[in-house]
Amino acid sequence: MGDSLCHSHRATRAVLRRRSLFTVLPFALLLPTVRVSGQSIGGPLDCRKSCVCASNIVSCSKTNLSNVPIALPKYTAVLDLSFNSITRLRAEWTPVKLSRLHTLVLSNNGLTFLSSEAFVSVTKLQYLDLSSNRLRLLDEFIFEPLEHLEVLLLYSNCISQIDRTAFSGLISLHKLYLSHNLISRFPLELVKERSRLETLRLLDVSSNRIKSLPLQELQSLPAWIKNGLYFHNNSLPCSCELYDMVARWNLKELSSATDFRSSHTCVLPGQQKEKIAILDLSKVNLNCSEVKVMEEEEAYLEQFLVLDCDAKQKDTTKSWALPGNIPLPKANTTAVMRPDGSLQIGPLRAEDTGVYTCYATSDSLKETLYVAVVVFNSTMSGGLENLKTAYTTLVACLVSIVMILIYLYLTPCRCACCPDHGLEKTNPMDSLHSSTVSISQANKETGQEGVEGRGFPYRHVGFSEIKDQLEQNGRLNPIGEEDEEWQGDSRERRRSDTESVSSVCSDTPMVV
């Protein structure tokens, strides 16, 4: 809309110039000079006919001037040149230095050009009105000489480009109006921590073409800056972050949010580009979480905590009250108010948990702020130690599981069913179990118990090394009974063999 307005005004002015040229040309050939509304173009100031001069005020509004009158009085403090046709403000627009001029009004002139040295001769300006003109860009350091300027009006222009240094040097600027332009980038350098204008209280960038905002940076700004930061009527995409910021500003009753509540809109995703009020973004649309009214701070024992009294005005008198609405004692050693109005608490104790109240007062403001503090009943180092212990226990458990798996699946197999261990042992001296298996197999092969020498050699070989210590059934053999069996008849040997085999295969445990 602003762009079409810029084009329409430019076309209208071109037509009017063409018509005025054909109308004035015949008279210009006949007359040596041309007078417009009784005032010569670029002529001296005429306080009797065209302008009004009242002490140190000079008003030449609506006099159809195309240039600034020359020979302005040096004592001029207020100069009103609004509603004329001054399209270019050159460096030499005033040949004399107007050291007392503090107000200059050039609105509604169709200005399209500002010289980089246009304000060299009026360095004491405090109020500059350049609104409702045709300006398209602001060059670097263009306002640098105006170190005393407090109010700058640039709304209703066609500004689309702003150099980042355009407002450098405006160390006294309080209010900057940039609404109803074609700006597409939010000028964050004007408000962020290191590059901002320290005295700036109001920045109006509403009704432009801004499509994104640095939300995190804006949220971290002091409340006295956010209170005068106007950005409504821009094509911002809807998001929960945007909703959270605007909702918080409304809860804090910041003027930039409450004064234009219905004008804070955003564009829903989709082809229709539907606009909706930001505060109407309910759970049905984006499922945004609700915003808490009270700020909350969390800390641990023995820590130090600083609570900010984020008031809507910068220069206020601040005082604090402890939980229970107890006024802050002057002799308190754990809670001390700092020079900037913030409250430092520490080393924290469990009883420091509660709601702290800040009272900010001035001639025009009385504001009460609440900050909830939650102190965990542990120290930060204790919490870290507990965390380390938990990790150590977890690692120990994992190592134990790995060792068990290694023991179960990677240890050497000693069973008879393993591929490397056959049922027949090449060395019958390996174990008692090997001798037992040998005896059983020998008996099965012969099929008869009484054949002499069949079971006996296996028995003799299997137990020859331990015959002095153990008998086949596991009992001690102190008297050498087996030697006597060697000398007995075959009947006795068969009986002894049978008993030994049954003894070995019995359930009686073997004692080593």
Summary of the structure (lengths in Angstrom):
residues: 512
radius of gyration: 50.0
end to end distance: 105.8
largest distance: 170.9
contacts: 1395
relative contact order: 0.04
helix: 28%
strand: 18%
